[in-house]
Amino acid sequence: PTVVKPADAAFFAWFDIPRRLLLVERDPMKALLKLTELDAVPDIAMSPLGTRLKNELTGYCYLQLKQYEQAASVFYHAGLPYLGGYAFLMGGRLEEARQVWSLLVEKNPNHWALSLY
């Protein structure tokens, strides 16, 4: 299980801004620009949880922008292969999506996403 530490509070306060830009205001470009600013903020320590959340939201921004290659790359490199496969599927790359999802079948046969098969 992921443990949220008090040190993550600064990150979560900051992270709410791009999350709100994407999910509430539906402006993925502004959210993506805000996410790129995070690397330049020295007082926000990136925990593994923070890194995962940042990468996941970045991938969702690319999905909303219909930049499926970038979304697939971000998701895949962030260890989120199901979402990477989804981005390939949305971009019309069915064989790549099938390959990524087939690996999930082999690794974890009781994964909930297998209901897609």
C-alpha positions as YAML, in Angstrom:
chain: A
units: angstrom
residues:
- id: 1
  name: PRO
  ca: [0.00, 0.00, 0.00]
- id: 2
  name: THR
  ca: [1.06, 3.55, -0.67]
- id: 3
  name: VAL
  ca: [1.68, 5.66, 2.40]
- id: 4
  name: VAL
  ca: [1.14, 9.41, 2.18]
- id: 5
  name: LYS
  ca: [3.60, 11.30, 4.34]
- id: 6
  name: PRO
  ca: [3.22, 14.82, 5.72]
- id: 7
  name: ALA
  ca: [6.17, 15.83, 3.53]
- id: 8
  name: ASP
  ca: [3.94, 15.17, 0.51]
- id: 9
  name: ALA
  ca: [1.55, 17.94, 1.57]
- id: 10
  name: ALA
  ca: [3.36, 20.61, -0.49]
- id: 11
  name: PHE
  ca: [3.19, 18.40, -3.55]
- id: 12
  name: PHE
  ca: [-0.52, 17.68, -3.15]
- id: 13
  name: ALA
  ca: [-1.33, 21.35, -2.65]
- id: 14
  name: TRP
  ca: [0.59, 22.16, -5.83]
- id: 15
  name: PHE
  ca: [-0.71, 19.13, -7.75]
- id: 16
  name: ASP
  ca: [-4.30, 20.23, -7.26]
- id: 17
  name: ILE
  ca: [-3.74, 23.09, -9.73]
- id: 18
  name: PRO
  ca: [-2.97, 21.03, -12.88]
- id: 19
  name: ARG
  ca: [-5.48, 18.37, -11.80]
- id: 20
  name: ARG
  ca: [-8.20, 21.02, -11.60]
- id: 21
  name: LEU
  ca: [-7.11, 22.51, -14.96]
- id: 22
  name: LEU
  ca: [-7.53, 19.14, -16.64]
- id: 23
  name: LEU
  ca: [-10.54, 17.66, -14.89]
- id: 24
  name: VAL
  ca: [-12.65, 20.71, -14.03]
- id: 25
  name: GLU
  ca: [-11.70, 23.38, -16.56]
- id: 26
  name: ARG
  ca: [-11.05, 20.83, -19.33]
- id: 27
  name: ASP
  ca: [-7.88, 22.61, -20.44]
- id: 28
  name: PRO
  ca: [-5.24, 19.92, -20.97]
- id: 29
  name: MET
  ca: [-2.69, 22.31, -22.49]
- id: 30
  name: LYS
  ca: [-2.66, 24.57, -19.43]
- id: 31
  name: ALA
  ca: [-2.51, 21.51, -17.17]
- id: 32
  name: LEU
  ca: [0.43, 20.12, -19.13]
- id: 33
  name: LEU
  ca: [2.27, 23.43, -18.96]
- id: 34
  name: LYS
  ca: [1.69, 23.56, -15.21]
- id: 35
  name: LEU
  ca: [2.99, 20.00, -14.84]
- id: 36
  name: THR
  ca: [6.21, 20.90, -16.65]
- id: 37
  name: GLU
  ca: [6.76, 23.68, -14.11]
- id: 38
  name: LEU
  ca: [6.95, 21.10, -11.32]
- id: 39
  name: ASP
  ca: [10.51, 20.14, -12.24]
- id: 40
  name: ALA
  ca: [11.61, 23.72, -11.57]
- id: 41
  name: VAL
  ca: [10.03, 23.97, -8.11]
- id: 42
  name: PRO
  ca: [12.87, 23.13, -5.70]
- id: 43
  name: ASP
  ca: [10.85, 23.03, -2.47]
- id: 44
  name: ILE
  ca: [8.56, 20.22, -3.61]
- id: 45
  name: ALA
  ca: [10.14, 16.84, -3.04]
- id: 46
  name: MET
  ca: [8.88, 14.21, -5.42]
- id: 47
  name: SER
  ca: [8.00, 11.01, -3.60]
- id: 48
  name: PRO
  ca: [7.35, 7.84, -5.61]
- id: 49
  name: LEU
  ca: [3.64, 8.53, -5.21]
- id: 50
  name: GLY
  ca: [4.07, 12.10, -6.45]
- id: 51
  name: THR
  ca: [6.07, 10.92, -9.46]
- id: 52
  name: ARG
  ca: [3.41, 8.37, -10.35]
- id: 53
  name: LEU
  ca: [0.59, 10.91, -10.03]
- id: 54
  name: LYS
  ca: [2.47, 13.47, -12.11]
- id: 55
  name: ASN
  ca: [3.17, 10.93, -14.86]
- id: 56
  name: GLU
  ca: [-0.39, 9.65, -14.85]
- id: 57
  name: LEU
  ca: [-1.88, 13.15, -15.13]
- id: 58
  name: THR
  ca: [0.64, 14.01, -17.87]
- id: 59
  name: GLY
  ca: [-0.51, 10.97, -19.82]
- id: 60
  name: TYR
  ca: [-4.16, 11.95, -19.40]
- id: 61
  name: CYS
  ca: [-3.32, 15.45, -20.69]
- id: 62
  name: TYR
  ca: [-1.81, 13.92, -23.82]
- id: 63
  name: LEU
  ca: [-4.89, 11.70, -24.23]
- id: 64
  name: GLN
  ca: [-7.17, 14.74, -24.06]
- id: 65
  name: LEU
  ca: [-4.97, 16.49, -26.63]
- id: 66
  name: LYS
  ca: [-5.23, 13.38, -28.85]
- id: 67
  name: GLN
  ca: [-1.44, 13.03, -28.76]
- id: 68
  name: TYR
  ca: [-1.67, 9.29, -28.35]
- id: 69
  name: GLU
  ca: [1.99, 8.45, -29.01]
- id: 70
  name: GLN
  ca: [3.13, 10.74, -26.21]
- id: 71
  name: ALA
  ca: [0.43, 9.42, -23.90]
- id: 72
  name: ALA
  ca: [1.42, 5.81, -24.58]
- id: 73
  name: SER
  ca: [5.08, 6.61, -23.96]
- id: 74
  name: VAL
  ca: [4.39, 8.41, -20.67]
- id: 75
  name: PHE
  ca: [2.09, 5.69, -19.40]
- id: 76
  name: TYR
  ca: [4.35, 2.85, -20.46]
- id: 77
  name: HIS
  ca: [7.50, 4.37, -18.95]
- id: 78
  name: ALA
  ca: [5.60, 5.19, -15.76]
- id: 79
  name: GLY
  ca: [4.75, 1.53, -15.27]
- id: 80
  name: LEU
  ca: [1.12, 1.93, -16.33]
- id: 81
  name: PRO
  ca: [0.94, -0.53, -19.24]
- id: 82
  name: TYR
  ca: [-2.84, -0.85, -19.26]
- id: 83
  name: LEU
  ca: [-3.17, 2.90, -19.89]
- id: 84
  name: GLY
  ca: [-0.32, 2.74, -22.41]
- id: 85
  name: GLY
  ca: [-2.23, 0.08, -24.31]
- id: 86
  name: TYR
  ca: [-5.36, 2.22, -24.17]
- id: 87
  name: ALA
  ca: [-3.44, 5.15, -25.68]
- id: 88
  name: PHE
  ca: [-2.19, 2.88, -28.47]
- id: 89
  name: LEU
  ca: [-5.78, 1.73, -29.07]
- id: 90
  name: MET
  ca: [-7.06, 5.32, -29.24]
- id: 91
  name: GLY
  ca: [-4.30, 6.17, -31.71]
- id: 92
  name: GLY
  ca: [-5.35, 3.33, -34.00]
- id: 93
  name: ARG
  ca: [-2.34, 1.15, -33.21]
- id: 94
  name: LEU
  ca: [-4.31, -2.00, -32.48]
- id: 95
  name: GLU
  ca: [-1.42, -4.43, -32.72]
- id: 96
  name: GLU
  ca: [0.64, -2.49, -30.17]
- id: 97
  name: ALA
  ca: [-2.34, -2.32, -27.82]
- id: 98
  name: ARG
  ca: [-2.86, -6.07, -28.18]
- id: 99
  name: GLN
  ca: [0.82, -6.76, -27.47]
- id: 100
  name: VAL
  ca: [0.86, -4.58, -24.35]
- id: 101
  name: TRP
  ca: [-2.36, -6.06, -23.02]
- id: 102
  name: SER
  ca: [-1.23, -9.61, -23.83]
- id: 103
  name: LEU
  ca: [1.73, -9.09, -21.52]
- id: 104
  name: LEU
  ca: [-0.71, -8.10, -18.79]
- id: 105
  name: VAL
  ca: [-2.56, -11.38, -19.28]
- id: 106
  name: GLU
  ca: [0.67, -13.31, -18.79]
- id: 107
  name: LYS
  ca: [1.80, -11.31, -15.76]
- id: 108
  name: ASN
  ca: [-1.48, -11.10, -13.89]
- id: 109
  name: PRO
  ca: [-4.24, -13.35, -15.23]
- id: 110
  name: ASN
  ca: [-6.83, -12.17, -12.72]
- id: 111
  name: HIS
  ca: [-6.42, -8.46, -13.58]
- id: 112
  name: TRP
  ca: [-9.78, -6.67, -13.87]
- id: 113
  name: ALA
  ca: [-8.87, -5.21, -17.25]
- id: 114
  name: LEU
  ca: [-8.93, -8.67, -18.78]
- id: 115
  name: SER
  ca: [-12.67, -8.31, -19.13]
- id: 116
  name: LEU
  ca: [-11.82, -6.44, -22.34]
- id: 117
  name: TYR
  ca: [-10.77, -9.70, -23.98]
...
